Amino acid sequence: MALCFVCRGINGATFTLVNKCDFTVWPGILASSDSSRLDTTGFELPRGESRSFPAPPGWSGRFWGRTGCNFDGQGLGSCAVGDCGSGQVECNGAGAVPPATLAEFTIASVAGTGTQDFYDVSMVDGYNLPMIVDTTGGSGTCATTGCATDLNRKCPVKLKTAGGAACKSACDAFGTPEYCCSGAYASPDACKPSEYSLVFKTACPKSYSYAYDDASSTFTCSAADYTITFCPTSQM
């Protein structure tokens, strides 16, 4: 008997990626080391289109949007922002080169038992595209989260990338322990919001703005499917 990976609440979750940007986005997908890869690890998503992927119970990983991409007929090439460094449309186990907005998920290992999925939208590695996550059919809090604001227009000068197509995190821009929550700052008590992370948090209060921004940025839902929208047309 064939497994039904798309049966919500029985076998994991289904992720649907939607592109509402005025341009093509090339989503990248990175599964955690203990999770199986989905149907693809990177693909082209033209304006106005969507694509869905079933995921098994216990799957964890992240999604992001690559922009300014140029791939040939064999799928070889690269992207100006959010590139994964694989030299191909498929990311093949490589993550996003910062800065990139990330949607992160951990799906319950035993679906249909009331255990919770965890999800968030993170700007810890910087920001490149507006992105929100919506839930369908779940139980629990199941809140919409993400960042519908175009932060590239509000990016502090010291964090702007060339051309203004993305906004770096303070860690990526300056590399100091204070901003990277490393070394003597590698704990929630020691690493606090900075003037730069607060720019992100003020604009997008439900998203991760720095490494220890858990309390207001991690969300839970049980037995849900998830829609990840690039450049949503309405504010949350």
N, C-alpha and C positions, 0 to 999 in steps of 0.2 A: 504493500500500500504506500502511495507516495506521501511524503511529508507535506503538510500544509503550512509553510512558513508565513503565509499572509493571513492566517487566522488570528485576528487580534484577540489577546487574552489567553490564547492557547500556546502559540509559538512566537514569542518575541514581539516584534513591532514592525510596522512598515514606515519607512521614511519617504516623504515626497518632497522633492526640491523644486521650487517655483522661481522663475526669473521674471521679475517685474521691472528690471532695469531697462533703460533705453538702449542697451547694448548687450552683446553676447557675453555670457559669463561661462568660465570653464571650471565647474566645481571639482574640488579635490576631496578624496575620502581616505582617511587613515584609520585602520582598525588597530586597537591596542595589541600588544604582543601576544596576549592570550586569547584573542578573538580571531575568527575567520574573516577573510576579506569578503566584501559584498560583491554584487554582480560586476562592479567596476571600481577602479580606484581613481578615475578621472575621466571626464567627458565634456563635450561641448553642449551648452544649454542656451539656445538662441532666445532672444527677447520674446516674452509671452508664452514660453513653453515650460513644461514640467516633466519630471521623470521620477518614478517610484522604485524603491528597493526594499525587499523583505530582509529582515535580520532575525537570526535565531535568538532564543533565550540566552541571557548572559552576555550578549554582544556589548562591547564598549568601543568608542572611537570618536572621531571628530570629522566635521565637514567645514569647508570654507570655499570662497569664491576666488578664482584667479581671473585677472583681467589683463588686457593688452597682450593677448596671446597670439602667436604666429606658429602654426603647425602645417607641415607639408602633407602630401597625400598619403604618406606612410605613418603619419601621426608623430613625426619628429619635429621638435622645436622647443619653444620656451615661452614664458609669460613675463610681462614687465612687473606685475605685482602679484604676490601670493604664490609664486612659482615653487614647485617642489623639488627642482633640481634633477629630475629624472631624465630630462631631455626628450620626454614623450608626453602625449596626452594623458596616458596612464601614469599615476604617481608611483605605483609599484612599491608601496611600503615606505615612501618618503613623506615627511610632513611639510607644512607650509614654511617658506622662508619669511620671517617677519618683515614688515608688519602685515597682519592679516586678522580679520574678525573670525572667530571660531565658534561653531556650535558643537558642544560636547555632550555625550550621552553615555550612560551606563544602564542597560536594560536588565530588568530583574532576571535572575538565573532560573527561576521556576515560575513561568508565566501562569496566570490564572489563579494564583493562590492568595492574591491580595498584597503581595510584596511590591515594593515600589521601584520605579525607574527614577534615576537622577539625571537632570539635564541643566545646562546653563549656556549662556552666550558670553564669551570671554574676549576682552580686549587687553589681556595681560601681555599678549604678543603684539600689541598695536591694533590698528584699525585700518580697513581698506574699503569695506562696503557696509551699508545699512543691512541688517539681517534680524529677522524675528523668528521665533519658534512658537507654533501653535499646536495644541493637542486636539485629538479627535477620539471620542468614545471611551475615554478613561474615567477613572474614579479617583477622588481625592481633590487636592487643591488644584492641580493641573493648570497653572497660570500660564498665560502668554508671557514670554520674556524676550529680551533682545534689545536691539538698538535701531530704532527707525530714523534716527537723526543722521544727517550727513555731517559727520564729524570732521571730514576733510576741510570744510569751510570754517570750522572753529579751532582747528589744530594750532597749538602754540608754535611760534616761528621756529623754536629750537627742535621741535619734533617733526616738522614737515619734511617729507621726502622730496626729491627733485621732481618738479612738475606738479606737486601737490596731489598726487593720485592716492596717497596713503598717509597715515599719521603714526609715527613710531611711538612705542612705549618709552617712558623715561629710562627703563633698564636698557633697552636697545640703543637709545640715543647716547647715554652717558656711561653705562656699564659699571656703575658703582654699587657696592653692597647695599647701601641705603635704599636705592631704587629697585634693586633686583631681589631684595629680601634674602640675601645670602650672607655667609660669614656670620658676623656678630648680629646681623639683622634677620637671621633665619628662624624667626618665631613670630607668632601673631602679636605678642607683647612688644617686641622690638621694632617690627616693621609696620609703620603706620602710613595712612594715605599721604600723598605728596601733593604739592600744588598742581602737578601735572596729572596725576591720577584723578584728582578732584574735577578737572575739566571733563574727563570722560564720565565720571560718576554723576555729575550734575546734569549732563546732557542725556545720559542713559542710566537711570538709577537702578534698573533691574539687572544690569550686566556687570560682570567682573571687571574692575578697573585696576586692580593690582593683586598680587598673589594671595593675600589673606582676606580677601573681600567676600568671604563665604556667606556671612549671615544674611545678606540681602540679595544674593546672586545665584544660589543653588535652589532648584525647584524639584518637586517630586510629583509623580502621578503613577497610577497603577493601571496596567492593561490598556495603554493608549497607543495610538498611532501619532506620528509627528510630521508636521509640515514646516519646512525651512524655506522662508521666503527672502530672496535677495531684493533690495530696494522696494520694500513694502510701500504701498501708495497712501496708507493712512497711519496716523500716529496711534500708539497703543493707549 
